[in-house]
Amino acid sequence: MTPSDVIRAKRDGQKLTADVVRSFVDRFVRGEVADYQMSALCMAVYLRGLDDAETWALTEAMLHSGRVLDLSSVPGQKVDKHSTGGVGDKVSICLAPLVAAAGVKVPMISGRGLGHTGGTLDKLEAIPGFDVRLPVERFVAQVAEVGCALVGQTDDLAPADRRMYALRDVTATVESIPLITASILSKKLAEGIDALVLDVKVGRGAFMESRARARALARSLVRCGKRGGKKVVAILTSMDEPLGRAVGNALETAEAIDVLRGGGPRDLVELTLVFGAEMLVLGGVAKSIAQARSLLSSRIADGTALEKLRTIVRAQGGDPAAVDDPSRMGTAPVIRPVSAPKRGFVRSLDARAIGLAAMSLGAGRRRAEDAIDPAVGIVLEKKIGDAVHPGEPLARVHAKTEADAERAAEEVAGAYAFAARRAHPARLVLERIS
Amino acid sequence: MTPSDVIRAKRDGQKLTADVVRSFVDRFVRGEVADYQMSALCMAVYLRGLDDAETWALTEAMLHSGRVLDLSSVPGQKVDKHSTGGVGDKVSICLAPLVAAAGVKVPMISGRGLGHTGGTLDKLEAIPGFDVRLPVERFVAQVAEVGCALVGQTDDLAPADRRMYALRDVTATVESIPLITASILSKKLAEGIDALVLDVKVGRGAFMESRARARALARSLVRCGKRGGKKVVAILTSMDEPLGRAVGNALETAEAIDVLRGGGPRDLVELTLVFGAEMLVLGGVAKSIAQARSLLSSRIADGTALEKLRTIVRAQGGDPAAVDDPSRMGTAPVIRPVSAPKRGFVRSLDARAIGLAAMSLGAGRRRAEDAIDPAVGIVLEKKIGDAVHPGEPLARVHAKTEADAERAAEEVAGAYAFAARRAHPARLVLERIS
């Protein structure tokens, strides 16, 4: 089939065979299928869909478009977590060392922030010296020795995904469930993992605003992962207000470290335990979620989880003293409170607006090439359901300049809405799909 | 709106405003909208459609992407004909001089053949010296003086259409009624015409195989042309078997010349009169179709139509003697009959298969860059409904080599099907839409 025959078949709602999908992706990577043909196919897929067999064929073709890591030399189950992205989502930073401290290997390849959502790599790089670009051999060795490595994607892992994503981003073909499924799984399976836990976020601050769409994506990811012979669990979690209190790179890393020290905001602690417990069960070191949670709690209580983070930081060239003194990650010159306008209760707190305010402070990127400032961000003092009194601080803006602080403070104030009676935040964990 | 906002809106079935459509096309022509964005939009349009206002906005944007000819200095109505393309369709070559001889100005810009269909330019170039690339000033002057010029599209007429068509051709987005409408009309309206007659072909040898689709295209063309302030008539005609008897460039031009001499096959003569009569009425030189047909017949009978062709050929650098001696257009070294296998009647004659056989002889192009041989082709001795006897010639193949002739003869034989009782060919003129 010529490229245009393949596009025509999908345009007309026909099912593509695995061979046809594989050959289209291979030819795209070799430059024999043009960008304008791939974008036309992506639009046809967006509007006509792919069934499970086609989605898996696409995932497999993208996975094998580059190097697939071989972690078979590392004993035990290798388990990773992936989040579809939210605001204030620093779970990976406390989760990975905690799970590794409990005995499951975590080979974690993360991304950078774009738009209103942050990225784990940017948060890790707030730690002075922390290097997220390990050569593959060091990555594999560190997973074997330390139990966890936290790195960025290299050019040779799933290159088809990177090129396809760049096209989808500018052709309005991002929000397609089969295309998202293939994109996430091709990258994650290239890590050589045995099992995967997925955090599919739902709400104003998430990629999927509706629960039905988030559920459809979660189911697609679980079904497709199973076709690939991997154990996959997906959990739908709320992303109406930011997770935790900190939004901004150094601030978030410090908050994640608090969790490992036995502190941290309740929602962040809870999600860390929810995902950590799933990973321990998938990794075979706990028989039940309850047993897993108790193991995780003891790893926090006895300090081994925090020590695991220090070891990882040291192994990746970072300053382990930053784990105990967050000010080493930099502090913003201007810290400005945002005052409550009246008495009442926080009814809503728009995660997307907070994410955009943090981005405009320099914590995130408008475009992929933008530089970020690790020290700036927002710390939320009040969240949904909290009582507020006039003049009391709702949040504190950490900024580079007074002007930045002023502008961000207005944006933050605008993200809050109040009610006379106490509202209850949405449940954090909405649904588990496996 | 960013390009991806425009694509997203159409993807989601929203209506695009004229401003949005115009700006997208303008930015595409300037290189600010990438090919992969245009192809994604074309796929979204293919699957979501455009309404009449959007189709006209697209037509107008494409029309104004380049030069629009000004024929206001030429007195009288300027009327052109366009065919969606078929096999053996040489109507333009006899129609244009005939209509010009009857007093209507015909500024005709034609295309080349591709795949199984031929192109008027290739047929005209069978006449030694005939130049289809006139500068615009000469084109306008010739329409004024001679009443007709027959040329190819220049790069500065509707460049958006040329670039969009090249993309659509390789991204399975050709067969979209609004995109075809905008493509045809933007090119035709760039000629500066007042009225247009459209031959929308239906059947095995046509672009539109179903009558319902052909009717939908015809209606779209008529409605959109009217929005542009032009008089437009569309006629659906059968293209199950080839038109006339000749398929191949010099053979077809010779057959068209026969029509001007008062001969020619009945179906070709009939279509020439049907389209010519519409053009005379639109051009204001006849009050009724009946009056127009009678005027056309007299222009054939008195030799003025043939003389008009000689004048056009001379004006465009061609050898006018070829009009009277077709052998000057070249003859094929091998002429091989294709014999009837049995006694009976021709039940069907696959126009597409005949077109492909002619293409493989060298009369057409597999790719746009292929060279063609004017002398080769096929002359059909038997058409649908004709009685045949075993051994009698069904057709004659005109080939460059014996091997070519052998192969084409088999293909031609395979295009015929027979029945014991006489079949009647489909009506030639199916429907008139205005």
Interface residues (C-beta under 8 A of the other chain):
Chain A: P3 S4 D5 I7 R8 R11 A34 D35 Y36 Q37 M38 S39 A40 C42 M43 A44 Y46 L47 R48 L167 D169 V170 T171 A172 T173
Chain B: P3 S4 D5 I7 R8 R11 A34 D35 Y36 Q37 M38 S39 A40 C42 M43 A44 Y46 L47 R48 L167 D169 V170 T171 A172 T173
